[in-house]
């Protein structure tokens, strides 16, 4: 056991298990493979990071599009932030606890608006 605990990757895995950071939530109707997983601490366009921007009273909608197509979806319950490109999604809705509620590969504002209605009003 002491040999295992001497390995950094073992310590990281144990820390993630004990802290709950390795938890992911099943989403049977998930449209994207990232749905239900913890969001990485991505860099936002203004230099801030995702984890620093999270608030307990609102969702964070990350807009990865160069033209900030999701900017109009902000509300008191949803903060929209432009983020540096991430491989795959055009946008991602981050729950207040740091998990990805929904992610979209295509910049579809109508789908995002529908998801916001489902998540924010629930």
C-alpha beads as a LAMMPS data file, in Angstrom:
LAMMPS data file: protein, C-alpha beads

122 atoms
121 bonds

1 atom types
1 bond types

-500.0 500.0 xlo xhi
-500.0 500.0 ylo yhi
-500.0 500.0 zlo zhi

Masses

1 110.0

Atoms # bond

1 1 1 0.000 0.000 0.000
2 1 1 2.810 2.428 0.792
3 1 1 4.201 1.871 -2.723
4 1 1 0.842 2.821 -4.237
5 1 1 0.513 5.902 -2.053
6 1 1 3.969 7.014 -3.150
7 1 1 2.708 7.433 -6.720
8 1 1 1.312 10.893 -7.614
9 1 1 -1.372 9.444 -9.908
10 1 1 -2.682 7.260 -7.073
11 1 1 -2.876 10.271 -4.753
12 1 1 -4.690 12.315 -7.387
13 1 1 -7.201 9.522 -8.018
14 1 1 -7.851 9.070 -4.277
15 1 1 -8.222 12.823 -3.742
16 1 1 -10.749 13.057 -6.586
17 1 1 -12.720 10.099 -5.224
18 1 1 -12.772 11.380 -1.658
19 1 1 -13.643 14.958 -2.602
20 1 1 -16.358 13.942 -5.054
21 1 1 -14.623 15.616 -8.000
22 1 1 -14.588 12.361 -9.959
23 1 1 -18.374 12.023 -9.764
24 1 1 -20.311 12.314 -12.994
25 1 1 -24.059 12.171 -13.440
26 1 1 -25.828 9.960 -15.944
27 1 1 -28.009 11.859 -18.339
28 1 1 -30.078 9.359 -20.348
29 1 1 -31.149 11.909 -22.943
30 1 1 -27.743 13.570 -23.182
31 1 1 -27.093 15.180 -26.524
32 1 1 -23.404 15.604 -25.800
33 1 1 -20.859 13.297 -24.087
34 1 1 -19.815 16.106 -21.693
35 1 1 -23.295 16.406 -20.164
36 1 1 -23.194 15.417 -16.499
37 1 1 -19.414 15.676 -16.110
38 1 1 -17.482 18.172 -14.047
39 1 1 -16.291 21.159 -16.072
40 1 1 -12.543 21.792 -16.212
41 1 1 -11.250 25.134 -14.983
42 1 1 -11.290 26.759 -18.418
43 1 1 -9.897 30.207 -19.132
44 1 1 -12.488 32.817 -20.024
45 1 1 -11.845 35.500 -22.641
46 1 1 -11.514 38.220 -19.988
47 1 1 -8.661 36.329 -18.269
48 1 1 -10.833 34.958 -15.437
49 1 1 -11.321 31.205 -14.981
50 1 1 -14.482 29.153 -14.937
51 1 1 -14.195 28.076 -11.293
52 1 1 -13.638 31.651 -10.128
53 1 1 -16.698 32.812 -12.054
54 1 1 -19.111 30.214 -10.621
55 1 1 -21.780 31.530 -8.243
56 1 1 -24.198 29.571 -6.086
57 1 1 -27.185 31.550 -7.329
58 1 1 -26.781 31.287 -11.108
59 1 1 -25.775 29.141 -14.038
60 1 1 -22.835 29.999 -16.253
61 1 1 -23.302 29.721 -20.008
62 1 1 -19.915 29.484 -21.704
63 1 1 -19.894 30.770 -25.253
64 1 1 -17.027 29.354 -27.325
65 1 1 -18.158 30.959 -30.591
66 1 1 -15.990 33.744 -32.031
67 1 1 -19.062 35.938 -32.656
68 1 1 -20.499 35.425 -29.136
69 1 1 -23.762 34.025 -30.484
70 1 1 -25.132 33.168 -27.033
71 1 1 -24.621 36.618 -25.448
72 1 1 -28.323 37.520 -25.589
73 1 1 -29.283 34.569 -23.352
74 1 1 -28.053 36.190 -20.149
75 1 1 -30.503 36.779 -17.302
76 1 1 -30.415 37.197 -13.525
77 1 1 -30.205 33.393 -13.247
78 1 1 -27.746 32.846 -16.121
79 1 1 -24.446 34.619 -16.661
80 1 1 -23.036 34.340 -20.170
81 1 1 -19.264 34.400 -20.517
82 1 1 -17.152 34.259 -23.620
83 1 1 -14.503 31.562 -23.287
84 1 1 -11.368 30.598 -25.115
85 1 1 -11.976 27.752 -27.580
86 1 1 -12.369 24.289 -26.103
87 1 1 -12.179 21.223 -28.325
88 1 1 -15.695 20.248 -29.264
89 1 1 -18.484 22.392 -27.868
90 1 1 -19.810 25.676 -29.237
91 1 1 -21.373 26.377 -25.824
92 1 1 -21.781 24.731 -22.436
93 1 1 -24.232 25.412 -19.624
94 1 1 -22.451 25.006 -16.296
95 1 1 -24.480 24.370 -13.154
96 1 1 -23.628 26.331 -9.994
97 1 1 -21.851 23.236 -8.619
98 1 1 -19.442 23.139 -11.585
99 1 1 -21.041 20.282 -13.513
100 1 1 -22.031 20.561 -17.173
101 1 1 -25.802 20.632 -17.495
102 1 1 -25.719 20.724 -21.307
103 1 1 -23.144 21.181 -24.028
104 1 1 -23.710 21.886 -27.702
105 1 1 -21.394 21.085 -30.579
106 1 1 -23.350 23.352 -32.921
107 1 1 -24.155 26.968 -32.057
108 1 1 -27.933 26.579 -31.804
109 1 1 -29.304 29.446 -29.726
110 1 1 -32.861 28.035 -29.803
111 1 1 -31.706 24.723 -28.280
112 1 1 -29.782 26.620 -25.622
113 1 1 -32.827 28.783 -24.841
114 1 1 -34.965 25.646 -24.415
115 1 1 -32.386 24.049 -22.127
116 1 1 -32.184 27.223 -20.046
117 1 1 -35.963 27.145 -19.643
118 1 1 -35.763 23.523 -18.461
119 1 1 -32.805 23.961 -16.096
120 1 1 -33.379 27.409 -14.686
121 1 1 -37.100 27.043 -14.060
122 1 1 -36.719 23.583 -12.495

Bonds

1 1 1 2
2 1 2 3
3 1 3 4
4 1 4 5
5 1 5 6
6 1 6 7
7 1 7 8
8 1 8 9
9 1 9 10
10 1 10 11
11 1 11 12
12 1 12 13
13 1 13 14
14 1 14 15
15 1 15 16
16 1 16 17
17 1 17 18
18 1 18 19
19 1 19 20
20 1 20 21
21 1 21 22
22 1 22 23
23 1 23 24
24 1 24 25
25 1 25 26
26 1 26 27
27 1 27 28
28 1 28 29
29 1 29 30
30 1 30 31
31 1 31 32
32 1 32 33
33 1 33 34
34 1 34 35
35 1 35 36
36 1 36 37
37 1 37 38
38 1 38 39
39 1 39 40
40 1 40 41
41 1 41 42
42 1 42 43
43 1 43 44
44 1 44 45
45 1 45 46
46 1 46 47
47 1 47 48
48 1 48 49
49 1 49 50
50 1 50 51
51 1 51 52
52 1 52 53
53 1 53 54
54 1 54 55
55 1 55 56
56 1 56 57
57 1 57 58
58 1 58 59
59 1 59 60
60 1 60 61
61 1 61 62
62 1 62 63
63 1 63 64
64 1 64 65
65 1 65 66
66 1 66 67
67 1 67 68
68 1 68 69
69 1 69 70
70 1 70 71
71 1 71 72
72 1 72 73
73 1 73 74
74 1 74 75
75 1 75 76
76 1 76 77
77 1 77 78
78 1 78 79
79 1 79 80
80 1 80 81
81 1 81 82
82 1 82 83
83 1 83 84
84 1 84 85
85 1 85 86
86 1 86 87
87 1 87 88
88 1 88 89
89 1 89 90
90 1 90 91
91 1 91 92
92 1 92 93
93 1 93 94
94 1 94 95
95 1 95 96
96 1 96 97
97 1 97 98
98 1 98 99
99 1 99 100
100 1 100 101
101 1 101 102
102 1 102 103
103 1 103 104
104 1 104 105
105 1 105 106
106 1 106 107
107 1 107 108
108 1 108 109
109 1 109 110
110 1 110 111
111 1 111 112
112 1 112 113
113 1 113 114
114 1 114 115
115 1 115 116
116 1 116 117
117 1 117 118
118 1 118 119
119 1 119 120
120 1 120 121
121 1 121 122
